Amino acid sequence: MNAHTQRLVLSGPGGDIECAVDQPTVAAGGHLAAPSALMVICHPHPQHGGTLDNKVVQTLARAGLALGYRTVRFNFRGVGASAGVWDEGRGEIDDALAVIEASRAADGAAALPWVLAGFSFGGYVAASAAQKLRDGGNAPARLALIAPSTLKQTVPAVPQDTLVIHGEADDVVPLAATLDWARPQSLPVTVIPGVGHFFHGQLALLKSLVVRAWSQAL
């Protein structure tokens, strides 16, 4: 994503997991800065072209960097250099949990607060991983779901401070599906008028919404 992106491989339950790690920089000179938090991001559906380099995923990473976070994007099993094969969501949640554990155990990250985000199918995975970790008393400090896959997946309930952003004209996950999921939770949903699933032409706005919502220090 930038000159400082580090590509690495972590060990996961299905084999190697390919990751891309970005560190925040100091504007003057572009030197690496000490991160204030760790952010793990889950990409959209592997069987429909989703990868860690998806533009919405990269936009989430840029939002994290703007906030001073170390960001970690990763490929689900069977995508890119990640080993394994599609596992109907079960193994993909396990992949996310493995990346979260390894990223939090990395040098300098153990003491950092951490946040979790996901786009589309990745939103389902992020919400599911957060639920599993919450049950174990190890929940993320913040959770962001961008156009979460509420139509085809059973997305669990999430904390009230979860950031949910959806396009009004989403033709992949209809806005109505996400509102139906959010309504019983009395969960606010930020709707961008006229925008489709991939936020074409509005990625800068998406980034600014995440930065604005999460600008308060952890």
One Martini backbone bead per residue (centre of mass of N, CA, C, O) as a GRO file, in nm:
protein
  218
    1MET     BB    1   0.055   0.064  -0.017
    2ASN     BB    2   0.351   0.136   0.070
    3ALA     BB    3   0.688   0.165   0.134
    4HIS     BB    4   0.625   0.019   0.437
    5THR     BB    5   0.521  -0.241   0.348
    6GLN     BB    6   0.479  -0.561   0.506
    7ARG     BB    7   0.551  -0.884   0.412
    8LEU     BB    8   0.397  -1.174   0.566
    9VAL     BB    9   0.406  -1.490   0.753
   10LEU     BB   10   0.166  -1.685   0.912
   11SER     BB   11   0.047  -1.912   1.140
   12GLY     BB   12  -0.221  -2.137   1.079
   13PRO     BB   13  -0.477  -2.374   1.082
   14GLY     BB   14  -0.431  -2.393   0.738
   15GLY     BB   15  -0.161  -2.239   0.747
   16ASP     BB   16  -0.050  -2.006   0.574
   17ILE     BB   17  -0.054  -1.638   0.625
   18GLU     BB   18  -0.104  -1.358   0.447
   19CYS     BB   19   0.053  -1.035   0.508
   20ALA     BB   20  -0.008  -0.674   0.572
   21VAL     BB   21   0.207  -0.422   0.708
   22ASP     BB   22   0.143  -0.102   0.870
   23GLN     BB   23   0.300   0.198   0.955
   24PRO     BB   24   0.316   0.477   1.098
   25THR     BB   25   0.389   0.822   1.019
   26VAL     BB   26   0.582   1.097   0.991
   27ALA     BB   27   0.532   1.360   0.799
   28ALA     BB   28   0.818   1.445   0.859
   29GLY     BB   29   0.996   1.233   0.637
   30GLY     BB   30   0.842   0.946   0.685
   31HIS     BB   31   0.874   0.827   0.955
   32LEU     BB   32   0.844   0.604   1.182
   33ALA     BB   33   0.594   0.536   1.422
   34ALA     BB   34   0.448   0.496   1.713
   35PRO     BB   35   0.194   0.314   1.790
   36SER     BB   36  -0.140   0.332   1.948
   37ALA     BB   37  -0.241   0.079   1.772
   38LEU     BB   38  -0.423  -0.209   1.662
   39MET     BB   39  -0.520  -0.324   1.323
   40VAL     BB   40  -0.764  -0.550   1.198
   41ILE     BB   41  -0.840  -0.675   0.858
   42CYS     BB   42  -1.124  -0.789   0.667
   43HIS     BB   43  -1.205  -0.938   0.378
   44PRO     BB   44  -1.377  -1.027   0.127
   45HIS     BB   45  -1.493  -1.264  -0.064
   46PRO     BB   46  -1.298  -1.518  -0.193
   47GLN     BB   47  -1.513  -1.610  -0.435
   48HIS     BB   48  -1.521  -1.271  -0.526
   49GLY     BB   49  -1.213  -1.137  -0.511
   50GLY     BB   50  -1.113  -1.129  -0.226
   51THR     BB   51  -0.862  -0.917  -0.070
   52LEU     BB   52  -0.613  -0.730   0.090
   53ASP     BB   53  -0.631  -0.523  -0.181
   54ASN     BB   54  -0.878  -0.403  -0.140
   55LYS     BB   55  -0.997  -0.083  -0.144
   56VAL     BB   56  -1.150  -0.084   0.127
   57VAL     BB   57  -0.927  -0.209   0.294
   58GLN     BB   58  -0.720   0.013   0.233
   59THR     BB   59  -0.891   0.241   0.352
   60LEU     BB   60  -0.890   0.134   0.640
   61ALA     BB   61  -0.584   0.146   0.670
   62ARG     BB   62  -0.560   0.453   0.627
   63ALA     BB   63  -0.727   0.526   0.870
   64GLY     BB   64  -0.542   0.392   1.076
   65LEU     BB   65  -0.289   0.558   1.010
   66ALA     BB   66  -0.419   0.838   1.073
   67LEU     BB   67  -0.453   0.732   1.387
   68GLY     BB   68  -0.178   0.556   1.455
   69TYR     BB   69  -0.192   0.269   1.341
   70ARG     BB   70  -0.138  -0.056   1.318
   71THR     BB   71  -0.174  -0.252   1.020
   72VAL     BB   72  -0.366  -0.561   0.936
   73ARG     BB   73  -0.361  -0.757   0.654
   74PHE     BB   74  -0.536  -1.052   0.512
   75ASN     BB   75  -0.545  -1.378   0.379
   76PHE     BB   76  -0.738  -1.608   0.325
   77ARG     BB   77  -0.777  -1.911   0.265
   78GLY     BB   78  -0.668  -1.955  -0.074
   79VAL     BB   79  -0.535  -1.666  -0.083
   80GLY     BB   80  -0.282  -1.623  -0.250
   81ALA     BB   81  -0.034  -1.722  -0.006
   82SER     BB   82  -0.254  -1.878   0.125
   83ALA     BB   83  -0.344  -2.154   0.267
   84GLY     BB   84  -0.582  -2.357   0.148
   85VAL     BB   85  -0.948  -2.360   0.177
   86TRP     BB   86  -1.254  -2.308   0.157
   87ASP     BB   87  -1.485  -2.285   0.475
   88GLU     BB   88  -1.771  -2.128   0.499
   89GLY     BB   89  -1.626  -1.934   0.746
   90ARG     BB   90  -1.496  -2.100   0.969
   91GLY     BB   91  -1.188  -2.083   0.891
   92GLU     BB   92  -1.186  -1.771   0.860
   93ILE     BB   93  -1.223  -1.712   1.158
   94ASP     BB   94  -0.967  -1.862   1.245
   95ASP     BB   95  -0.775  -1.681   1.089
   96ALA     BB   96  -0.838  -1.420   1.239
   97LEU     BB   97  -0.758  -1.522   1.521
   98ALA     BB   98  -0.462  -1.582   1.447
   99VAL     BB   99  -0.383  -1.293   1.362
  100ILE     BB  100  -0.451  -1.154   1.623
  101GLU     BB  101  -0.263  -1.312   1.807
  102ALA     BB  102   0.005  -1.260   1.653
  103SER     BB  103  -0.010  -0.945   1.645
  104ARG     BB  104  -0.024  -0.910   1.963
  105ALA     BB  105   0.266  -1.073   1.995
  106ALA     BB  106   0.426  -0.874   1.875
  107ASP     BB  107   0.647  -0.648   1.865
  108GLY     BB  108   0.505  -0.385   2.059
  109ALA     BB  109   0.183  -0.501   2.090
  110ALA     BB  110   0.096  -0.607   2.373
  111ALA     BB  111   0.026  -0.299   2.492
  112LEU     BB  112  -0.187  -0.259   2.282
  113PRO     BB  113  -0.452  -0.158   2.159
  114TRP     BB  114  -0.744  -0.299   1.981
  115VAL     BB  115  -0.880  -0.344   1.647
  116LEU     BB  116  -1.174  -0.415   1.429
  117ALA     BB  117  -1.226  -0.499   1.075
  118GLY     BB  118  -1.484  -0.513   0.802
  119PHE     BB  119  -1.574  -0.628   0.466
  120SER     BB  120  -1.850  -0.773   0.430
  121PHE     BB  121  -1.757  -1.075   0.487
  122GLY     BB  122  -1.550  -0.944   0.686
  123GLY     BB  123  -1.772  -0.847   0.880
  124TYR     BB  124  -1.864  -1.121   0.972
  125VAL     BB  125  -1.590  -1.216   1.078
  126ALA     BB  126  -1.540  -0.987   1.278
  127ALA     BB  127  -1.796  -1.030   1.451
  128SER     BB  128  -1.734  -1.329   1.522
  129ALA     BB  129  -1.458  -1.287   1.652
  130ALA     BB  130  -1.550  -1.084   1.866
  131GLN     BB  131  -1.744  -1.275   2.010
  132LYS     BB  132  -1.538  -1.490   2.095
  133LEU     BB  133  -1.357  -1.286   2.255
  134ARG     BB  134  -1.575  -1.177   2.444
  135ASP     BB  135  -1.634  -1.451   2.586
  136GLY     BB  136  -1.310  -1.435   2.684
  137GLY     BB  137  -1.233  -1.128   2.760
  138ASN     BB  138  -1.099  -1.018   2.446
  139ALA     BB  139  -1.197  -0.761   2.323
  140PRO     BB  140  -1.224  -0.514   2.125
  141ALA     BB  141  -1.229  -0.169   2.146
  142ARG     BB  142  -1.308  -0.182   1.833
  143LEU     BB  143  -1.575  -0.180   1.572
  144ALA     BB  144  -1.589  -0.234   1.206
  145LEU     BB  145  -1.864  -0.228   0.962
  146ILE     BB  146  -1.860  -0.275   0.609
  147ALA     BB  147  -2.102  -0.388   0.448
  148PRO     BB  148  -2.228  -0.626   0.583
  149SER     BB  149  -2.314  -0.978   0.556
  150THR     BB  150  -2.662  -0.993   0.620
  151LEU     BB  151  -2.790  -1.190   0.399
  152LYS     BB  152  -2.590  -1.469   0.392
  153GLN     BB  153  -2.518  -1.411   0.689
  154THR     BB  154  -2.482  -1.464   1.043
  155VAL     BB  155  -2.476  -1.191   1.223
  156PRO     BB  156  -2.388  -1.093   1.509
  157ALA     BB  157  -2.406  -0.932   1.774
  158VAL     BB  158  -2.315  -0.601   1.883
  159PRO     BB  159  -2.189  -0.342   2.001
  160GLN     BB  160  -2.307  -0.013   2.038
  161ASP     BB  161  -2.013   0.112   1.926
  162THR     BB  162  -2.045   0.018   1.652
  163LEU     BB  163  -1.930   0.064   1.325
  164VAL     BB  164  -2.175   0.131   1.067
  165ILE     BB  165  -2.144   0.107   0.706
  166HIS     BB  166  -2.368   0.207   0.428
  167GLY     BB  167  -2.502   0.179   0.120
  168GLU     BB  168  -2.790   0.271  -0.033
  169ALA     BB  169  -2.704   0.117  -0.333
  170ASP     BB  170  -2.668  -0.171  -0.251
  171ASP     BB  171  -2.637  -0.479  -0.466
  172VAL     BB  172  -2.532  -0.706  -0.255
  173VAL     BB  173  -2.615  -0.555   0.026
  174PRO     BB  174  -2.887  -0.462   0.132
  175LEU     BB  175  -2.982  -0.223   0.343
  176ALA     BB  176  -3.229  -0.375   0.465
  177ALA     BB  177  -3.063  -0.607   0.592
  178THR     BB  178  -2.905  -0.431   0.795
  179LEU     BB  179  -3.151  -0.303   0.933
  180ASP     BB  180  -3.274  -0.572   1.031
  181TRP     BB  181  -3.024  -0.639   1.210
  182ALA     BB  182  -3.010  -0.362   1.378
  183ARG     BB  183  -3.292  -0.311   1.508
  184PRO     BB  184  -3.292  -0.513   1.761
  185GLN     BB  185  -3.023  -0.340   1.871
  186SER     BB  186  -3.027  -0.036   1.832
  187LEU     BB  187  -2.835   0.018   1.574
  188PRO     BB  188  -2.647   0.226   1.420
  189VAL     BB  189  -2.648   0.357   1.075
  190THR     BB  190  -2.436   0.459   0.824
  191VAL     BB  191  -2.549   0.644   0.539
  192ILE     BB  192  -2.463   0.655   0.194
  193PRO     BB  193  -2.573   0.822  -0.055
  194GLY     BB  194  -2.576   0.645  -0.364
  195VAL     BB  195  -2.409   0.396  -0.267
  196GLY     BB  196  -2.233   0.121  -0.315
  197HIS     BB  197  -2.057  -0.150  -0.211
  198PHE     BB  198  -1.758  -0.015  -0.312
  199PHE     BB  199  -1.750   0.305  -0.291
  200HIS     BB  200  -1.751   0.458  -0.544
  201GLY     BB  201  -1.618   0.784  -0.508
  202GLN     BB  202  -1.617   0.733  -0.154
  203LEU     BB  203  -1.346   0.664   0.001
  204ALA     BB  204  -1.278   0.930   0.142
  205LEU     BB  205  -1.533   0.933   0.312
  206LEU     BB  206  -1.495   0.668   0.455
  207LYS     BB  207  -1.235   0.743   0.596
  208SER     BB  208  -1.347   0.995   0.749
  209LEU     BB  209  -1.559   0.839   0.917
  210VAL     BB  210  -1.360   0.666   1.074
  211VAL     BB  211  -1.180   0.886   1.189
  212ARG     BB  212  -1.403   1.044   1.333
  213ALA     BB  213  -1.514   0.807   1.513
  214TRP     BB  214  -1.189   0.734   1.614
  215SER     BB  215  -1.037   0.998   1.732
  216GLN     BB  216  -1.053   0.901   1.999
  217ALA     BB  217  -0.871   0.791   2.233
  218LEU     BB  218  -0.798   0.477   2.382
   0.00000   0.00000   0.00000
